[in-house]
């Protein structure tokens, strides 16, 4: 997911923090209303226009699925696909990956996680913005059921190597080279890719302590996640 919307220069820090606090609380309430009872979800982080997850949810109608993306137009298109197919087991919402994980109700667990063709942030100075980081893998592990698979796919060789290295180093995840891919379906990103690489990692039994979720110290131009107009298609 590319996090690129900037804060207005005239906005004060206090207003910015208030906006973030309100957005997080709204997300908590939305997720609680969607999943009021204990449930295990299939989650796609960075669902794009919803092609893949819509096909997945149709193939597995008893499996509750949710896709998230930060681009408003993508979520709108994904929800139209969901409506056209009449899929009651599928939801799409607009959220940033870390905020989504932090705001999941405690009684909701992730049974399967998909990260497909996520933004590779190819420039070295932007690697800090890649979704796959040690703290993110720890946060995700804390929301996953033991043995839950993480399916990762990318067409960027450097990002694939980066992800392998992070998974190898993290005690909460174990790469399973023999694990089959859960489901194949076309998507815009995959159709455009000349080639791609995939890896499956399983959630281990190692405990993942809760991760703090402080408010941002200041707006960061490349990482600000405001719900304003101007999203890219």
C-alpha positions as CSV (number, residue, x, y, z in Angstrom):
1,X,0.0,0.0,0.0
2,X,1.4,3.3,-0.9
3,X,1.0,6.0,1.8
4,X,1.3,9.2,0.0
5,X,-1.4,11.7,0.9
6,X,0.0,14.8,2.5
7,X,-1.3,16.9,5.4
8,X,-2.5,20.5,4.7
9,X,0.3,22.9,5.7
10,X,-2.1,25.1,7.6
11,X,-3.4,22.3,9.8
12,X,-2.0,22.4,13.3
13,X,-0.5,19.4,14.9
14,X,-3.3,19.2,17.5
15,X,-5.9,19.0,14.6
16,X,-3.8,16.3,12.9
17,X,-3.7,14.2,16.1
18,X,-7.4,14.7,16.7
19,X,-8.0,13.5,13.1
20,X,-5.9,10.4,13.6
21,X,-7.6,9.6,16.9
22,X,-11.1,10.0,15.4
23,X,-10.2,7.9,12.4
24,X,-8.9,5.1,14.6
25,X,-12.0,5.1,16.8
26,X,-14.3,5.1,13.7
27,X,-12.4,2.1,12.4
28,X,-12.7,0.2,15.7
29,X,-16.4,0.8,15.7
30,X,-16.8,-0.2,12.0
31,X,-14.9,-3.5,12.6
32,X,-16.9,-4.2,15.7
33,X,-20.2,-3.7,13.9
34,X,-19.0,-6.0,11.0
35,X,-17.8,-8.7,13.4
36,X,-19.7,-8.6,16.7
37,X,-19.0,-12.3,17.4
38,X,-15.8,-14.3,17.6
39,X,-14.7,-15.2,14.0
40,X,-11.6,-16.2,12.1
41,X,-11.0,-14.2,8.9
42,X,-9.2,-14.4,5.6
43,X,-7.7,-11.0,5.2
44,X,-6.1,-9.4,2.1
45,X,-3.9,-6.4,3.0
46,X,-3.8,-4.2,0.0
47,X,-6.7,-5.6,-2.0
48,X,-6.6,-3.2,-4.9
49,X,-9.9,-3.4,-6.9
50,X,-10.8,-6.6,-5.2
51,X,-10.4,-9.0,-8.2
52,X,-8.6,-11.7,-6.3
53,X,-10.5,-11.7,-3.0
54,X,-13.9,-11.5,-4.8
55,X,-13.0,-14.7,-6.7
56,X,-11.6,-16.3,-3.5
57,X,-14.7,-15.5,-1.5
58,X,-16.9,-16.9,-4.3
59,X,-14.9,-20.1,-4.3
60,X,-15.0,-20.4,-0.5
61,X,-18.5,-19.1,0.5
62,X,-18.4,-20.3,4.1
63,X,-15.1,-18.4,4.8
64,X,-15.5,-14.8,6.1
65,X,-13.2,-12.5,4.1
66,X,-12.2,-8.9,4.3
67,X,-10.0,-6.8,2.0
68,X,-8.5,-3.5,2.9
69,X,-6.8,-0.7,0.9
70,X,-6.1,2.9,1.5
71,X,-7.2,4.1,-1.9
72,X,-10.9,5.1,-1.9
73,X,-11.6,4.5,-5.5
74,X,-10.2,0.9,-5.3
75,X,-12.5,0.1,-2.3
76,X,-15.5,1.6,-4.2
77,X,-14.8,-0.7,-7.2
78,X,-14.2,-3.7,-5.0
79,X,-17.5,-3.2,-3.2
80,X,-19.3,-2.9,-6.6
81,X,-17.8,-6.3,-7.5
82,X,-18.9,-7.7,-4.2
83,X,-22.4,-6.4,-4.7
84,X,-22.6,-7.7,-8.3
85,X,-21.7,-11.2,-7.1
86,X,-24.0,-11.0,-4.0
87,X,-21.2,-12.3,-1.7
88,X,-22.4,-12.1,1.9
89,X,-19.1,-13.5,3.2
90,X,-17.0,-10.6,1.8
91,X,-16.3,-7.1,3.0
92,X,-14.0,-4.3,1.7
93,X,-13.1,-1.3,3.8
94,X,-10.7,1.6,3.5
95,X,-7.9,1.4,6.1
96,X,-4.2,1.3,6.4
97,X,-2.7,-2.1,7.2
98,X,-1.3,-1.4,10.7
99,X,-4.3,0.6,11.8
100,X,-6.5,-2.2,10.7
101,X,-4.6,-4.8,12.7
102,X,-4.5,-2.6,15.8
103,X,-8.2,-1.9,15.6
104,X,-9.4,-5.4,15.1
105,X,-11.6,-6.5,18.1
106,X,-9.9,-9.0,20.4
107,X,-12.4,-11.7,19.6
108,X,-11.5,-11.5,15.8
109,X,-8.6,-13.7,14.7
110,X,-6.9,-14.0,11.3
111,X,-6.9,-17.5,9.9
112,X,-5.3,-16.6,6.6
113,X,-3.5,-13.5,5.4
114,X,-2.7,-12.5,1.8
115,X,-0.3,-9.7,0.8
116,X,-0.2,-9.7,-3.0
117,X,1.8,-7.2,-5.1
118,X,2.2,-4.7,-2.3
119,X,4.1,-1.5,-3.0
120,X,7.8,-2.5,-3.1
121,X,9.1,1.1,-2.5
122,X,12.1,0.3,-4.7
123,X,14.4,3.3,-3.8
124,X,16.7,2.5,-0.9
125,X,15.7,5.7,1.0
126,X,12.1,4.5,0.9
127,X,12.7,0.9,2.2
128,X,11.6,2.1,5.6
129,X,8.1,2.5,4.1
130,X,7.8,-1.1,3.0
131,X,5.0,-2.9,4.7
132,X,7.1,-5.9,5.6
133,X,9.1,-4.9,8.6
134,X,10.0,-6.8,11.8
135,X,7.5,-4.8,13.9
136,X,4.7,-5.4,11.3
137,X,5.3,-9.1,11.2
138,X,5.1,-9.1,15.0
139,X,1.9,-7.1,15.0
140,X,0.4,-9.4,12.4
141,X,1.5,-12.5,14.3
142,X,-0.4,-11.2,17.4
143,X,-3.6,-11.1,15.4
144,X,-3.2,-14.6,13.7
145,X,-4.2,-18.0,15.0
146,X,-1.4,-20.5,15.5
147,X,-0.6,-22.1,12.2
148,X,-2.2,-19.4,10.2
149,X,-0.6,-19.0,6.8
150,X,0.8,-15.8,5.3
151,X,0.7,-15.7,1.5
152,X,3.1,-13.2,0.0
153,X,3.6,-12.5,-3.7
154,X,5.5,-9.8,-5.6
155,X,7.0,-9.1,-9.0
156,X,9.9,-7.1,-7.4
157,X,12.9,-9.3,-6.8
158,X,14.4,-7.0,-4.2
159,X,11.2,-6.8,-2.2
160,X,10.9,-10.6,-2.4
161,X,14.5,-11.1,-1.0
162,X,13.7,-8.4,1.7
163,X,10.6,-10.3,2.7
164,X,12.4,-13.7,2.8
165,X,15.1,-12.2,5.1
166,X,12.5,-10.7,7.5
167,X,10.5,-13.9,7.7
168,X,13.6,-16.0,8.3
169,X,14.7,-13.8,11.1
170,X,11.3,-13.5,12.9
171,X,10.5,-16.2,15.5
172,X,6.8,-15.9,15.0
173,X,6.9,-17.0,11.4
174,X,8.3,-20.1,9.7
175,X,8.6,-20.4,5.9
176,X,7.0,-23.5,4.5
177,X,8.5,-24.2,1.2
178,X,6.2,-27.2,0.6
179,X,3.0,-25.3,1.3
180,X,0.7,-24.9,-1.8
181,X,-0.7,-21.6,-2.9
182,X,-4.1,-21.3,-1.4
183,X,-6.0,-20.2,-4.5
184,X,-5.1,-18.9,-8.0
185,X,-7.2,-16.2,-9.6
186,X,-6.4,-13.3,-12.0
187,X,-5.9,-9.8,-10.8
188,X,-4.8,-6.5,-12.5
189,X,-1.4,-6.5,-10.8
190,X,-0.7,-10.1,-11.6
191,X,-1.9,-9.8,-15.2
192,X,0.6,-7.0,-15.8
193,X,3.5,-8.7,-14.1
194,X,6.0,-10.3,-16.5
195,X,7.0,-12.7,-13.6
196,X,6.5,-13.0,-9.9
197,X,7.7,-14.9,-6.8
198,X,5.7,-16.3,-3.9
199,X,6.3,-17.5,-0.4
200,X,4.1,-19.0,2.3
201,X,5.0,-18.7,6.0
202,X,3.1,-20.2,8.9
203,X,2.4,-18.6,12.3
204,X,4.5,-20.4,14.9
205,X,3.6,-21.0,18.5
206,X,6.0,-18.3,19.7
207,X,4.0,-15.7,21.7
208,X,3.7,-12.2,20.2
209,X,3.4,-9.5,22.9
210,X,1.0,-6.6,22.2
211,X,2.5,-3.8,20.1
212,X,2.1,-0.2,21.4
213,X,0.0,2.0,19.1
214,X,1.0,5.6,20.0
215,X,-0.3,8.6,18.2
216,X,2.1,10.1,15.7
217,X,4.6,12.6,17.0
218,X,4.2,14.7,13.9
219,X,2.7,14.5,10.4
220,X,5.1,12.6,8.1
221,X,4.6,13.7,4.4
222,X,5.2,10.3,2.9
223,X,3.2,8.3,5.6
224,X,0.3,10.6,6.4
225,X,-3.0,8.7,6.1
226,X,-5.7,11.3,6.0
227,X,-9.2,10.7,4.7
228,X,-9.2,13.6,2.2
229,X,-9.9,13.9,-1.5
230,X,-7.2,13.4,-4.0
231,X,-6.5,9.7,-3.9
232,X,-5.0,8.2,-7.0
233,X,-7.0,5.6,-9.0
